[in-house]
Structure formats: structure tokens, C-alpha cells
């Protein structure tokens, strides 16, 4: 995974914040990645940094009658947006499965990555049946953004256009590759979606403009892109329930993995 997609100065800022989180909250971070437009592969010159992480507390923390808070969030500023989930929460969401967590595990930009615990976690994530969850998630996400930012608009924000196009492309990926989770990087996603040359060229033009304009750069409406997105979302609506789920069969392996992760992370405290 590339670390060179983030400027060294800002990478260091993120790492410093993450190290402070570990000390302040007495946690250990399994992994920390970039999740926003930089990881998707279409940042603007002024894009901020969206760091996400999964952490674990000491084993005794989980042995409580009253559950503790399972999210850590830092105040958002103009540059950094950093927050994370507890591993127990993360595994519970993975069982659904939650496509957001699957994206985090696939991010091309890693700040922290503990191979000892992350490799088994990635392996487990690949055993989860994701197709139905992805179709529901990406369709709902895309439709919501479409109605807010594209429908009936003569001029549109490039950022918002890509926020619709990316979910539509993820739906198409699942349609063509149901056994493989859609890659987080948009260029890899496009490569696996069998697009015609005209549509591919228009998307390349959008990405080129986005790379040169600020976050709220404008563009005329793109009817062909709208039609593509509508078609993919309609397909997802009709076929999301066609795929099977194995959530119940994965519960006990998830419990075992949870215990193993805690043991490995805190073995020096035994």
C-alpha cells in the first residue's frame, strides 16, 4: 500500500495525533488509514485529510456491566478529520457486513498497520458475504446524493458529482464481480467495470477537472453520467436481495478473532 500519496508533513501530523490518542485513551491502534477523496483517488488541491482507525482497549475494559463508549473522535478542523471505532464495534459491523469498514481495510493509504492483527482481520473480512450489503449501501448513498446535488440541476459541483458516480460504479462492480469487494480506489474501480469508451472518456475529463479545481468547483450537468447512475441504482434496487448472507455462521469465528486480537495487542501486559 502506498504511503507516498500523503505529503510527509501532513502524514506526520496525523501520526502525532494518533500517538496522542493512544496515550490519552490508553488504547492500541490496530490500523489507521485515509478514507476520503485522497484514498478514492480524486482529491482537490484543497482536500482535507480523513483519517480513520480501529483500536482496542485493555481486555478488562470489556468486562463491564455497563458498556463504554466505542468511538473516539477528535474535533474537526480545516485540515484534519480523525475518528475511529473500537475493535468490538468494528467486528460487529463487519458481520452485517458494513461496507464502510470493508473500505477502510482496502484503503491504499495506511498510516498505521499492525500486520500481526490486521492480516487475520482482512482474511476474515474476505469470508463475509458482502454483495447484498454493498448494493443496499451504495444505492442508498448514491440516491441520497443524487437527489441533493444532481437531480434537476443545470450546474453541479464536481465533488458532489463524484459522490454519486462512485457509489454507482461500486454497484456496477458488484454486478460484474459479485465475489469481490469493490476497490476503494476509484481508478481501480473503473478498470473493473467494463465501461464503454465514451463514458470512460467523460469520467476521465471529470477527474482531470477535479484535480485542478478547489473542493467546490462547478461543472455543467452531465446527462450521460446521470443516466448511468440512475440505471445502476435501479439495477441494485431490483437485485440487492438476490445474494445470500452467512452472518450467523461467522459469529463464533468473529468472537474467536476478537479474543485473539486482544491477546496479541496486550501480550506484553500479561
Buried (B, 14 or more C-beta within 10 A) or exposed (E): EEEEBBEEEBBEBBBEBBEEBBEEBEBBBBBBBBBBBBBBBBBBEEBBBBBBBBBBBBBEBBEEEEEEEBEBEBEEEEEBBBBBBBBBBBBBBBBBBBBBBBBBBBBBBBBBBBEEBBEBBBEBBEEBBBBBBBBBBBBBBBBEBBEEBBBEBEEBBBBBBBBBBBBBBBBBBBBEBBEEBBBBBBBBBBEBBEBEEEBBEBBEEBBEBBBEBEBEBEBEBBEEBBEBBBEBBEBBBEBBEEBEBEBEEBEEEBEEBBEBBBEBBBEEEE
